[in-house]
């Protein structure tokens, strides 16, 4: 009998690239930043200025010096909430329809439409 390698299912992530979010748990709790990228397979997001990682890069060519690169690491999408710049408050997201009949994302606390 052959063993099957099961692919991870694609999770629905409540944030998109370019959204402003606030971290609600962990070491960087309370920080606000923009979502740089989203990985729906692992349900992870990379937020600007959050979960900074240090990477030591070796020199690639002779005569070149090595360097230390500081970059953002991924965090789980459940650890971030959408953030309203106007009201300065984090909120859950809900889905509603606008006047045109398009489905849009809206912040529950403020009623602000994101899309």
OpenMM code with the backbone's topology and positions (N, CA, C; nanometers):
from openmm import Vec3, app, unit

residues = "UNK UNK UNK UNK UNK UNK UNK UNK UNK UNK UNK UNK UNK UNK UNK UNK UNK UNK UNK UNK UNK UNK UNK UNK UNK UNK UNK UNK UNK UNK UNK UNK UNK UNK UNK UNK UNK UNK UNK UNK UNK UNK UNK UNK UNK UNK UNK UNK UNK UNK UNK UNK UNK UNK UNK UNK UNK UNK UNK UNK UNK UNK UNK UNK UNK UNK UNK UNK UNK UNK UNK UNK UNK UNK UNK UNK UNK UNK UNK UNK UNK UNK UNK UNK UNK UNK UNK UNK UNK UNK UNK UNK UNK UNK UNK UNK UNK UNK UNK UNK UNK UNK UNK UNK UNK UNK UNK UNK UNK UNK UNK UNK UNK UNK UNK".split()
positions = [
    Vec3(0.0827, -0.1178, 0.0000),
    Vec3(0.0000, 0.0000, 0.0000),
    Vec3(0.0874, 0.1245, 0.0000),
    Vec3(0.0594, 0.2160, -0.0894),
    Vec3(0.1383, 0.3386, -0.0995),
    Vec3(0.0870, 0.4418, 0.0008),
    Vec3(0.1820, 0.5130, 0.0585),
    Vec3(0.1421, 0.6194, 0.1506),
    Vec3(0.1174, 0.7475, 0.0705),
    Vec3(0.0125, 0.8155, 0.1039),
    Vec3(-0.0195, 0.9392, 0.0330),
    Vec3(0.0351, 1.0582, 0.1116),
    Vec3(0.0911, 1.1512, 0.0386),
    Vec3(0.1364, 1.2747, 0.1029),
    Vec3(0.0257, 1.3770, 0.0871),
    Vec3(-0.0327, 1.4129, 0.1982),
    Vec3(-0.1471, 1.5029, 0.1957),
    Vec3(-0.0987, 1.6477, 0.1923),
    Vec3(-0.1477, 1.7233, 0.0972),
    Vec3(-0.1134, 1.8645, 0.0862),
    Vec3(-0.1902, 1.9441, 0.1922),
    Vec3(-0.1281, 2.0478, 0.2476),
    Vec3(-0.2022, 2.1312, 0.3430),
    Vec3(-0.3155, 2.2045, 0.2713),
    Vec3(-0.4311, 2.2111, 0.3365),
    Vec3(-0.5452, 2.2780, 0.2741),
    Vec3(-0.5261, 2.4284, 0.2796),
    Vec3(-0.5827, 2.4966, 0.1829),
    Vec3(-0.5719, 2.6421, 0.1762),
    Vec3(-0.6730, 2.7034, 0.2721),
    Vec3(-0.6229, 2.7755, 0.3726),
    Vec3(-0.7087, 2.8396, 0.4718),
    Vec3(-0.7528, 2.9755, 0.4198),
    Vec3(-0.8713, 3.0185, 0.4596),
    Vec3(-0.9161, 3.1529, 0.4256),
    Vec3(-0.8564, 3.2484, 0.5281),
    Vec3(-0.7794, 3.3441, 0.4815),
    Vec3(-0.7125, 3.4393, 0.5685),
    Vec3(-0.7894, 3.5709, 0.5635),
    Vec3(-0.8142, 3.6310, 0.6798),
    Vec3(-0.8977, 3.7509, 0.6884),
    Vec3(-0.8251, 3.8799, 0.6526),
    Vec3(-0.6949, 3.8723, 0.6251),
    Vec3(-0.6196, 3.9921, 0.5867),
    Vec3(-0.5610, 3.9726, 0.4473),
    Vec3(-0.5324, 4.0837, 0.3828),
    Vec3(-0.4730, 4.0821, 0.2498),
    Vec3(-0.3485, 4.1679, 0.2490),
    Vec3(-0.2695, 4.1524, 0.1439),
    Vec3(-0.1491, 4.2326, 0.1274),
    Vec3(-0.1886, 4.3804, 0.1197),
    Vec3(-0.1191, 4.4634, 0.1974),
    Vec3(-0.1475, 4.6064, 0.1971),
    Vec3(-0.2374, 4.6523, 0.3106),
    Vec3(-0.3020, 4.5588, 0.3813),
    Vec3(-0.3872, 4.5952, 0.4947),
    Vec3(-0.3022, 4.6446, 0.6117),
    Vec3(-0.3595, 4.7327, 0.6930),
    Vec3(-0.2949, 4.7753, 0.8166),
    Vec3(-0.3503, 4.6902, 0.9296),
    Vec3(-0.2607, 4.6255, 1.0045),
    Vec3(-0.3029, 4.5343, 1.1110),
    Vec3(-0.2310, 4.5689, 1.2412),
    Vec3(-0.2887, 4.5186, 1.3514),
    Vec3(-0.2268, 4.5305, 1.4828),
    Vec3(-0.2041, 4.3908, 1.5365),
    Vec3(-0.0856, 4.3667, 1.5946),
    Vec3(-0.0537, 4.2366, 1.6538),
    Vec3(-0.1217, 4.2301, 1.7899),
    Vec3(-0.1954, 4.1203, 1.8161),
    Vec3(-0.2722, 4.1117, 1.9401),
    Vec3(-0.2117, 4.0172, 2.0435),
    Vec3(-0.1176, 3.9316, 2.0026),
    Vec3(-0.0517, 3.8430, 2.0992),
    Vec3(0.0951, 3.8286, 2.0649),
    Vec3(0.1716, 3.7805, 2.1617),
    Vec3(0.3125, 3.7514, 2.1375),
    Vec3(0.4040, 3.8640, 2.1806),
    Vec3(0.5286, 3.8494, 2.1445),
    Vec3(0.6334, 3.9428, 2.1847),
    Vec3(0.6102, 4.0834, 2.1294),
    Vec3(0.5530, 4.0923, 2.0106),
    Vec3(0.5318, 4.2211, 1.9443),
    Vec3(0.3894, 4.2730, 1.9625),
    Vec3(0.3236, 4.2338, 2.0710),
    Vec3(0.1851, 4.2730, 2.0965),
    Vec3(0.1697, 4.4256, 2.0974),
    Vec3(0.0682, 4.4735, 2.0264),
    Vec3(0.0400, 4.6161, 2.0220),
    Vec3(0.1010, 4.6886, 1.9035),
    Vec3(0.1960, 4.6263, 1.8335),
    Vec3(0.2595, 4.6920, 1.7197),
    Vec3(0.1630, 4.6974, 1.6011),
    Vec3(0.1703, 4.8059, 1.5265),
    Vec3(0.0857, 4.8260, 1.4086),
    Vec3(0.1762, 4.8322, 1.2866),
    Vec3(0.1362, 4.7626, 1.1807),
    Vec3(0.2153, 4.7649, 1.0585),
    Vec3(0.1335, 4.7199, 0.9387),
    Vec3(0.1956, 4.7300, 0.8222),
    Vec3(0.1297, 4.6920, 0.6975),
    Vec3(0.1655, 4.5483, 0.6629),
    Vec3(0.0690, 4.4738, 0.6084),
    Vec3(0.0923, 4.3359, 0.5671),
    Vec3(0.1727, 4.3388, 0.4376),
    Vec3(0.2918, 4.2774, 0.4405),
    Vec3(0.3786, 4.2743, 0.3228),
    Vec3(0.3485, 4.1552, 0.2337),
    Vec3(0.3163, 4.0397, 0.2951),
    Vec3(0.2802, 3.9218, 0.2166),
    Vec3(0.1948, 3.8277, 0.3002),
    Vec3(0.1192, 3.7427, 0.2301),
    Vec3(0.0289, 3.6476, 0.2941),
    Vec3(0.0568, 3.5095, 0.2374),
    Vec3(0.0672, 3.4088, 0.3257),
    Vec3(0.0840, 3.2701, 0.2840),
    Vec3(-0.0397, 3.1922, 0.3303),
    Vec3(-0.1419, 3.1772, 0.2419),
    Vec3(-0.2657, 3.1128, 0.2854),
    Vec3(-0.2510, 2.9632, 0.3160),
    Vec3(-0.1521, 2.8958, 0.2570),
    Vec3(-0.1335, 2.7524, 0.2842),
    Vec3(-0.0943, 2.7285, 0.4288),
    Vec3(-0.0082, 2.8130, 0.4837),
    Vec3(0.0346, 2.8001, 0.6233),
    Vec3(-0.0421, 2.8946, 0.7144),
    Vec3(-0.1297, 2.9769, 0.6575),
    Vec3(-0.2075, 3.0761, 0.7308),
    Vec3(-0.1155, 3.1721, 0.8062),
    Vec3(-0.0112, 3.2196, 0.7358),
    Vec3(0.0856, 3.3099, 0.7957),
    Vec3(0.0911, 3.4419, 0.7191),
    Vec3(0.1287, 3.5475, 0.7899),
    Vec3(0.1449, 3.6789, 0.7280),
    Vec3(0.2788, 3.7381, 0.7709),
    Vec3(0.3330, 3.8256, 0.6863),
    Vec3(0.4534, 3.9001, 0.7207),
    Vec3(0.4123, 4.0460, 0.7341),
    Vec3(0.4350, 4.1021, 0.8530),
    Vec3(0.3945, 4.2393, 0.8844),
    Vec3(0.5193, 4.3255, 0.8977),
    Vec3(0.5145, 4.4449, 0.8404),
    Vec3(0.6276, 4.5366, 0.8415),
    Vec3(0.6649, 4.5768, 0.9837),
    Vec3(0.7918, 4.5523, 1.0211),
    Vec3(0.8438, 4.5916, 1.1516),
    Vec3(0.8086, 4.4980, 1.2660),
    Vec3(0.7512, 4.3798, 1.2356),
    Vec3(0.7088, 4.2856, 1.3386),
    Vec3(0.7848, 4.1536, 1.3223),
    Vec3(0.8223, 4.0915, 1.4348),
    Vec3(0.8924, 3.9629, 1.4369),
    Vec3(1.0229, 3.9708, 1.3578),
    Vec3(1.1072, 4.0659, 1.3945),
    Vec3(1.2325, 4.0889, 1.3229),
    Vec3(1.3306, 3.9752, 1.3491),
    Vec3(1.3909, 3.9242, 1.2422),
    Vec3(1.4863, 3.8144, 1.2479),
    Vec3(1.6218, 3.8613, 1.1967),
    Vec3(1.7298, 3.8110, 1.2586),
    Vec3(1.8650, 3.8436, 1.2163),
    Vec3(1.9201, 3.7272, 1.1360),
    Vec3(1.9701, 3.7575, 1.0161),
    Vec3(2.0259, 3.6541, 0.9291),
    Vec3(2.1690, 3.6921, 0.8949),
    Vec3(2.2631, 3.6011, 0.9201),
    Vec3(2.4042, 3.6239, 0.8894),
    Vec3(2.4306, 3.5695, 0.7492),
    Vec3(2.4666, 3.6583, 0.6573),
    Vec3(2.4875, 3.6206, 0.5170),
    Vec3(2.6368, 3.6123, 0.4899),
    Vec3(2.6805, 3.4974, 0.4372),
    Vec3(2.8208, 3.4791, 0.4037),
    Vec3(2.8533, 3.5545, 0.2750),
    Vec3(2.9808, 3.5926, 0.2580),
    Vec3(3.0182, 3.6590, 0.1326),
    Vec3(3.0060, 3.5623, 0.0150),
    Vec3(2.9521, 3.6094, -0.0970),
    Vec3(2.9310, 3.5241, -0.2138),
    Vec3(3.0545, 3.5225, -0.3052),
    Vec3(3.1235, 3.6368, -0.3165),
    Vec3(3.2400, 3.6444, -0.4034),
    Vec3(3.3638, 3.6757, -0.3211),
    Vec3(3.4778, 3.6486, -0.3806),
    Vec3(3.6034, 3.6750, -0.3117),
    Vec3(3.6240, 3.8259, -0.3004),
    Vec3(3.6656, 3.8712, -0.1849),
    Vec3(3.6856, 4.0133, -0.1626),
    Vec3(3.5623, 4.0822, -0.1059),
    Vec3(3.4472, 4.0185, -0.1162),
    Vec3(3.3230, 4.0746, -0.0621),
    Vec3(3.3148, 4.0413, 0.0864),
    Vec3(3.2570, 4.1311, 0.1650),
    Vec3(3.2452, 4.1042, 0.3082),
    Vec3(3.1049, 4.0515, 0.3391),
    Vec3(3.0967, 3.9718, 0.4433),
    Vec3(2.9671, 3.9204, 0.4872),
    Vec3(2.8866, 4.0313, 0.5528),
    Vec3(2.7604, 4.0048, 0.5741),
    Vec3(2.6765, 4.1070, 0.6349),
    Vec3(2.5694, 4.0441, 0.7226),
    Vec3(2.5116, 4.1264, 0.8072),
    Vec3(2.4007, 4.0830, 0.8922),
    Vec3(2.2752, 4.1524, 0.8421),
    Vec3(2.1762, 4.0731, 0.8006),
    Vec3(2.0516, 4.1258, 0.7456),
    Vec3(1.9416, 4.1078, 0.8494),
    Vec3(1.8689, 4.2146, 0.8767),
    Vec3(1.7553, 4.2085, 0.9686),
    Vec3(1.6290, 4.2193, 0.8850),
    Vec3(1.5419, 4.1168, 0.8934),
    Vec3(1.4199, 4.1163, 0.8131),
    Vec3(1.3036, 4.0603, 0.8934),
    Vec3(1.1821, 4.0841, 0.8439),
    Vec3(1.0615, 4.0389, 0.9122),
    Vec3(1.0427, 3.8887, 0.8929),
    Vec3(0.9961, 3.8230, 0.9996),
    Vec3(0.9614, 3.6823, 0.9921),
    Vec3(0.8106, 3.6667, 0.9911),
    Vec3(0.7603, 3.5507, 0.9473),
    Vec3(0.6159, 3.5303, 0.9418),
    Vec3(0.5551, 3.5074, 1.0804),
    Vec3(0.4300, 3.5505, 1.0972),
    Vec3(0.3529, 3.5199, 1.2175),
    Vec3(0.2182, 3.4645, 1.1735),
    Vec3(0.1518, 3.3935, 1.2629),
    Vec3(0.0238, 3.3321, 1.2284),
    Vec3(-0.0831, 3.4396, 1.2117),
    Vec3(-0.1714, 3.4184, 1.1156),
    Vec3(-0.2728, 3.5200, 1.0842),
    Vec3(-0.3723, 3.5405, 1.1980),
    Vec3(-0.3864, 3.4418, 1.2867),
    Vec3(-0.4796, 3.4568, 1.3980),
    Vec3(-0.4270, 3.5532, 1.5036),
    Vec3(-0.2999, 3.5905, 1.4935),
    Vec3(-0.2397, 3.6810, 1.5913),
    Vec3(-0.2464, 3.8274, 1.5495),
    Vec3(-0.3170, 3.8567, 1.4397),
    Vec3(-0.3307, 3.9954, 1.3953),
    Vec3(-0.4780, 4.0294, 1.3751),
    Vec3(-0.5103, 4.1584, 1.3974),
    Vec3(-0.6447, 4.2105, 1.3722),
    Vec3(-0.6325, 4.3310, 1.2814),
    Vec3(-0.7338, 4.3525, 1.1987),
    Vec3(-0.7352, 4.4704, 1.1140),
    Vec3(-0.7408, 4.5953, 1.2002),
    Vec3(-0.6758, 4.7028, 1.1555),
    Vec3(-0.6597, 4.8238, 1.2356),
    Vec3(-0.7123, 4.9436, 1.1576),
    Vec3(-0.7893, 5.0262, 1.2250),
    Vec3(-0.8427, 5.1481, 1.1651),
    Vec3(-0.7494, 5.2645, 1.1964),
    Vec3(-0.6945, 5.3274, 1.0924),
    Vec3(-0.6053, 5.4418, 1.1104),
    Vec3(-0.6816, 5.5631, 1.1640),
    Vec3(-0.8069, 5.5812, 1.1198),
    Vec3(-0.8866, 5.6971, 1.1616),
    Vec3(-0.9212, 5.6905, 1.3100),
    Vec3(-0.9763, 5.5761, 1.3521),
    Vec3(-1.0244, 5.5614, 1.4897),
    Vec3(-0.9167, 5.5124, 1.5865),
    Vec3(-0.8028, 5.4672, 1.5336),
    Vec3(-0.6929, 5.4123, 1.6147),
    Vec3(-0.7398, 5.2954, 1.7005),
    Vec3(-0.8132, 5.2000, 1.6380),
    Vec3(-0.8664, 5.0856, 1.7110),
    Vec3(-0.8605, 4.9614, 1.6217),
    Vec3(-0.8330, 4.8455, 1.6841),
    Vec3(-0.8330, 4.7184, 1.6122),
    Vec3(-0.9732, 4.6594, 1.6160),
    Vec3(-1.0117, 4.5881, 1.5103),
    Vec3(-1.1471, 4.5359, 1.5022),
    Vec3(-1.1502, 4.4064, 1.4217),
    Vec3(-1.2538, 4.3278, 1.4472),
    Vec3(-1.2780, 4.2095, 1.3655),
    Vec3(-1.3330, 4.2540, 1.2311),
    Vec3(-1.3340, 4.1629, 1.1371),
    Vec3(-1.3817, 4.1955, 1.0030),
    Vec3(-1.5141, 4.1244, 0.9786),
    Vec3(-1.6037, 4.1914, 0.9077),
    Vec3(-1.7271, 4.1275, 0.8633),
    Vec3(-1.7437, 4.1588, 0.7154),
    Vec3(-1.8294, 4.0837, 0.6508),
    Vec3(-1.8508, 4.0997, 0.5075),
    Vec3(-1.9904, 4.1548, 0.4845),
    Vec3(-2.0009, 4.2530, 0.3961),
    Vec3(-2.1286, 4.3154, 0.3663),
    Vec3(-2.1314, 4.3517, 0.2182),
    Vec3(-2.2461, 4.3958, 0.1716),
    Vec3(-2.2601, 4.4352, 0.0322),
    Vec3(-2.2775, 4.5864, 0.0252),
    Vec3(-2.2087, 4.6508, -0.0697),
    Vec3(-2.2223, 4.7962, -0.0847),
    Vec3(-2.3360, 4.8285, -0.1819),
    Vec3(-2.3523, 4.9551, -0.2186),
    Vec3(-2.4631, 4.9980, -0.3038),
    Vec3(-2.4597, 4.9315, -0.4410),
    Vec3(-2.3390, 4.9023, -0.4900),
    Vec3(-2.3253, 4.8405, -0.6229),
    Vec3(-2.3577, 4.6914, -0.6212),
    Vec3(-2.3724, 4.6337, -0.5013),
    Vec3(-2.3971, 4.4897, -0.4905),
    Vec3(-2.2693, 4.4091, -0.4769),
    Vec3(-2.1534, 4.4778, -0.4639),
    Vec3(-2.0261, 4.4090, -0.4458),
    Vec3(-2.0078, 4.3703, -0.2997),
    Vec3(-1.9490, 4.2527, -0.2779),
    Vec3(-1.9190, 4.2077, -0.1421),
    Vec3(-1.7902, 4.2748, -0.0971),
    Vec3(-1.7936, 4.3444, 0.0175),
    Vec3(-1.6780, 4.4177, 0.0670),
    Vec3(-1.6517, 4.3823, 0.2125),
    Vec3(-1.5285, 4.4070, 0.2559),
    Vec3(-1.4920, 4.3841, 0.3959),
    Vec3(-1.5153, 4.5120, 0.4746),
    Vec3(-1.5646, 4.4950, 0.5977),
    Vec3(-1.5956, 4.6092, 0.6820),
    Vec3(-1.5488, 4.5805, 0.8246),
    Vec3(-1.4995, 4.6844, 0.8921),
    Vec3(-1.4609, 4.6694, 1.0319),
    Vec3(-1.5855, 4.6727, 1.1181),
    Vec3(-1.5986, 4.5761, 1.2109),
    Vec3(-1.7193, 4.5662, 1.2934),
    Vec3(-1.7346, 4.6842, 1.3881),
    Vec3(-1.6258, 4.7277, 1.4522),
    Vec3(-1.6362, 4.8337, 1.5533),
    Vec3(-1.6701, 4.9697, 1.4932),
    Vec3(-1.6052, 5.0018, 1.3802),
    Vec3(-1.6185, 5.1360, 1.3266),
    Vec3(-1.7130, 5.1471, 1.2072),
    Vec3(-1.7412, 5.0360, 1.1407),
    Vec3(-1.8240, 5.0391, 1.0212),
    Vec3(-1.7478, 5.0867, 0.8977),
    Vec3(-1.6168, 5.1015, 0.9111),
    Vec3(-1.5314, 5.1480, 0.8019),
    Vec3(-1.5145, 5.0377, 0.6976),
    Vec3(-1.5345, 5.0726, 0.5703),
    Vec3(-1.5198, 4.9751, 0.4604),
    Vec3(-1.3743, 4.9748, 0.4158),
    Vec3(-1.3163, 4.8548, 0.4058),
    Vec3(-1.1741, 4.8403, 0.3747),
    Vec3(-1.1489, 4.8364, 0.2242),
    Vec3(-1.2283, 4.7582, 0.1521),
    Vec3(-1.2057, 4.7417, 0.0073),
    Vec3(-1.2608, 4.8578, -0.0715),
] * unit.nanometer
topology = app.Topology()
chain = topology.addChain("A")
for resn in residues:
    res = topology.addResidue(resn, chain)
    for name in ("N", "CA", "C"):
        topology.addAtom(name, app.Element.getBySymbol(name[0]), res)
